[in-house]
Each structure stands twice: as C-alpha cells, then as structure tokens.
Amino acid sequence: MTGTISGGDFTPAPGLTLSRMGYGAMQLAGPGVFGPPKDPDEAVAVLRTAVELGVTHIDTSDFYGPHVVNELIRKALYPYPDDLHLVTKVGARRDDKGAWLPSLEPESLRQQVKDNLQRLGLDALDVVNLRVGHAEGPSDVPLAEEFGVLAELREQGLIRHLGLSNVTSQQLTEAQAVAPVVTVQNLYNIANRADDALVDRCTAENIAFAAFFPLGGFTPLQSATLEAVAARVGASPQATALAWLLQRSPAMVLIPGTSSVAHLRENIAAADLVLPADAVAELDAV
C-alpha cells in the first residue's frame, strides 16, 4: 500500500491523513494520569485550540483518567470535525489506586473498544492501537490472538484502522500477518533512540511512527548539545527537539502532551522550525 506525504501531513492509509504535529491528551487527566484535571476549563481550551491550530491527530485512551480524558474530548470537540482523527489504545486498565495493569484478554479488549466508542460518542473508531508492552518498554510476547480480536472488530465496522503501541519489530511482523498496521506508537526522542531501525522500517513501509514522550515525558530531556543548538537557531530546546524528530523521518508523527494552552502553542509552532544540516548532525550525535 502506498501513501501520500504532503506538507505537514502523513497519510498511512486511504482515508487516514494525520497532521504530523499531533496532540497527546494523556496529561489532561489529574496527577499520575488519574482522576479529573485541576482546571477542566483549561483542558477543554487546550483541545479546542489544538483543533483551531490545525491538529487533526489526537491521541487518547479510555484508561486515561480512567474515562476522564475521553469525556473531556467529547465535551470539547463533539460533533467532531470531518478531518479530525482520534487515535485510541486498548490493552490496559487502572485499579482504584491508579496502577496500570495489563488487560489483554479477548473479552476485555472487546469491552475496551466499546467503552471508547461510548465515551467518545462514535459509531466507529478511526484508529485503535493494541498496547502490548509495559512501563519498562516492549517485550516480545506473541500478540496474534489479541490483534486478531481487534481485526475482527475492524471487519465488523467498529474500527477503521489498526495500530500497535510499545512493540518490537518482531511483533509488528506478527501483527501484519493478521491485518494491516497503519501506525506504531513507541517511545522515541532525541535521547532515547533504541528504535532507530524500527523508525526506518516504518518509513520504508509507509507506517506512521508516532513518537510518544517526544520531549522525555515525566523525565524531561536534558542535553547540553540540545541547549547549545537551540540557542544557535533561536528556538527553545523543546521546539528544537520536536523539529529534529520531524526531520528524522517523513513518517514521524508527534503527540506531545500538555495541559496548558501556552505550551500547546509552543509545541505546534515547532512544526515550522527547519533545522540546518549542521544542527541536525550535532543532534544526531546526542
């Protein structure tokens, strides 16, 4: 399958065009991605501003909160713009203290898809990622059965496209034997580049590589080289790190998260920052 890359968008499949600078909604929940936000009005404003600024790719999940983030998205954006794609994920649940627990049983996966549909107010989900790994990173466990459950729901029309989250290249191959994969969502940033080969593979196969924690997540990026390059190009280290990612691969899509409209605007502005070749080379060596 061939896709279309144009401007600030990436098209991994017919009918699915994502803005390469997306938005990750995880931080709209309370501390630890658990419970309601401190400022619900600001959370709604962030979502509406993202869409106003041209974001057509919002990453979410019903286990953010849990339920809180999907309910905020529906409150802020429903009825959804025709070009907006909500990308959700299944494969985990939260206990009453906020712990993250794997939940990959077939019936649980079916229920998680239904919960996402219900809380987002949709008849079909644009993209559902199967979250396979855990907090420490991917693990090479077989996933054909679990991915097959989502493939069945795709055949039933409840899901349009399928993706993977926190997986290895071997697991991508296994999933592709079951159904087409349009996106891989893994940890990747200027300081965490274990997936370099997987980024290159996704680029070659026209699969969107969605880098989560592009700014380091809960442990923000710290690099003297990044700071020096940022100062030289007249941008913030955060904007420079995002721009480097966008120049890393045409299939790279970013989902930086924030609960602040001001930070959101700064992140989205990074899509217009073009780094010179010498700056890219310095950052490649970080």
N, C-alpha and C positions, 0 to 999 in steps of 0.2 A: 504494500500500500504506500502510495506516495502522498506527501502532504505539501502544504504551502507555507512558506515563511515570508512574511512581508512586514516591514516596519517594526512596530513594537508588538507584533502578534506572532503566535505559533499555532499551526493547525495540524495536530497529530492524526486527525481522522475527519472524514467528511462530516460537516455539521458541527464540528467542535473546534472553534477558534478561541484561543486563550490569550489574554494580554500577558506578555512575558513578565511584566511587573504586576503581580497579583497581590492579594492580601490574605494573611493568615489570621483567622478570627479567634484563635485559642486564647489570646490574652484578654479577651472581653469578659471572661469569667472572673471570679474572685481569686484571691491568692491561692497558688497551687492549682490553678485551673479548676477550682472547686467553689461552688456557691455563686451568688449573684455578684455583679460588679459593684465597686464602690460608688460609681457615678453612672447609673443607667442612661441618663440623657446624653452624656458624652459618648457612651458606647453606641447609641443609635446615631449620633452625629458622625462618628468615625465611619460607620458603614455607609451612610448616605454620601459622605464626602468622597469615599473611595470610588463609588459608582459615578459621582459627578466628575471626578478626575479621569475617568476612562478605564477604570479597572473592570474587567469582565471575568475575572477568575478569583473566586473567594473560596478559601479552604476552610472546612469546618468539620464537626462531628457531633453526634448526639451525646458522646461521652465527655464533651467539654462542658463542665458545669456540675453534674451532667444536665443535659437538656437546655441549660441556660442560654448558651450561645445560639443554638438553632432558633430558640424562641425570640431572641433579640433580632436575628436576621429577618425572621418573618415580620416582626413588628416594624422594623426599619424599612424594608425593601419590598414587601408584598403589596400589590402584584409585581412580580419581578420583570425587569426589562428583558426584551427578547434576546439580547446578546449576552446576558449575564449567565455565567455557568457556575453553579455551586458544586464544589467537589467535596465529597464527604468520605468518611472512612469507617470501617467496622472491624471488629476483631478484638475489642477490649470492653471492659466495663469498670465501673467505680464502686468501691464499697462505701459504707456510710461514713467512713473517715477520709475518703478521698483517694485511697490507694488505687493504683492502676492494676487491673487483673486481666490476664488473657481470657478471651471468651470466643473460641473458635469452633464450638460445636455447631453442626448444621442448623439446628432449630434456633439457636441463639443468633446466628448470622441472619437468618430469615427475619427474626423479630427485630434485630437492629436496623435492617433495611426498612421495615415497616415503621419503626419509630422515627427514623429520619424523614421518611415521606410525610408522616402525620405532622410532625412539629414544624417542618418547613412548608407545609401546605402544598405539596406537589403530588402529581399523579405518577411521575417518573423522575428518577434522579439522573442528572447529567453524567456524573462520574462517581463510581464507588471504588475506593481503594481498599484492598484487603491488607490490614495491618498485621504483619507476621512476627516481626522481631519484638524485642523488649527494650527496656530502658538502657541496657548496656550496648545495644546495637543488634544487627541482624544475626540470625542463627540459621544454619542450613537444615531446617526441618522440612519434610515434604509438605507441599501445600495443594496438591492437585485436587484432593477431595474438597477442601474448603473453597478453593477458587471455583470448583465445579458448581458449588451451591450458588455462587453469585452469577455464574454463567447461565444457570437455569432461570434465575430471576431476570436476567437480561433477555432471555428468549421469551419470557412472559411479558416483557414490556415495562417492567418496573425499574429497570436500569438501562441507560443508553450505552454507556461505555464503562470499561473496567480498567482498574489500575492496581498498583501494588505499593505498599509502604514498608520501609525498613527491611529491605530484602537484599539478597545476593544475586549475582549474575546467574548462578545455577538455578535459583528459584524463578527468575524471570523466564528462563528457558522452559522450565517445567510448566509455568502458567501459560506460556504461549502455545503449548501443545493442547491446552484446553480451550482457550478463547483468545481473541486479540487483546493486547495490552496497549493502552494509549498513554499511560503515564507511570513513571516510577518516582516515588517520593521518599528521598533518603536524606540523611544528614550530610551536608556538604557546604563548606565555606572556605575562605582563603587559608584558614589554619587547620582544617580538617578535610583532607583530600584523599582519604583511603579509597574513595570511589572514582578516582580518575578514569580507570579503564571502563567502568560502567557508564560514566558520562559519555565517553567516546562511543561506546556501543549504542547507547540510546540515540545519540546524534546520527549515527550511521543507519539506524533502523527507524528513524522518524518517530521516536517515542519522546514525549515531553519528560525532561528530568526536572522534577520540582524539588528544589533545594530547600529543605526546612532548616531552621536555625541559621539563616544566611549571615546573621550578624553575631552568631555564637550562642543565641538562646539565653539560658539562665546564667551562663558564664561569658559575658561579652568579650568580643575579640580584643586582644591586646598585642600589638606588634609595633615595634619602633620603626620598622620599614614601612608599614602601612601609614603610620602617622607622618613620616617624612614625605612619602609620595603624595599623601593627601594635601599637605601644606604646599607642596610644589605645584599641584594642579589647582589649588584654590578651592578645595572641597573638604567636607568633613570626612574623617576616617570611615564613618558608616556609609556615606554615599560612595566613597571610593571603593569600598569592599563590595557593595552591590553592583557598581559599574563593572568591576573586574569579573564578577560572576556572569553578568550578561554578555560580556565579551569572551568568556570562556567557551561558550558553545551556543549556536543559534537555536538549539533545542532546550536551552536552560530557561526555566520559568521560576520566578521567585515568589515566596509567600512570607515576606517579613510581617511580623505581628506587632501591633501596638494598641494601646487603649487611649492614645492621645491624637487628636486631630492634627496638632502641630507636627508631631513626629511622623504621622502618616504622610503629610505633605512633603516633608524632607525625604522620606523613603522614595516616594513616587518621582520626585524631581531627579533622583539618581538615574532614572532611565534615560535622561537627556545628556548625561555626562559620558563623553567619549574619551577614554584614556589613551595617551600617545603610546607608541610601541615600546619606548624605553621604560615607561611606568609599568606597563603590563609585564615586561621581562623581569623587572625588580620584584613585582608582586608574585610572579610565578615561582620565584625562588624562596618565598617565605616558608 
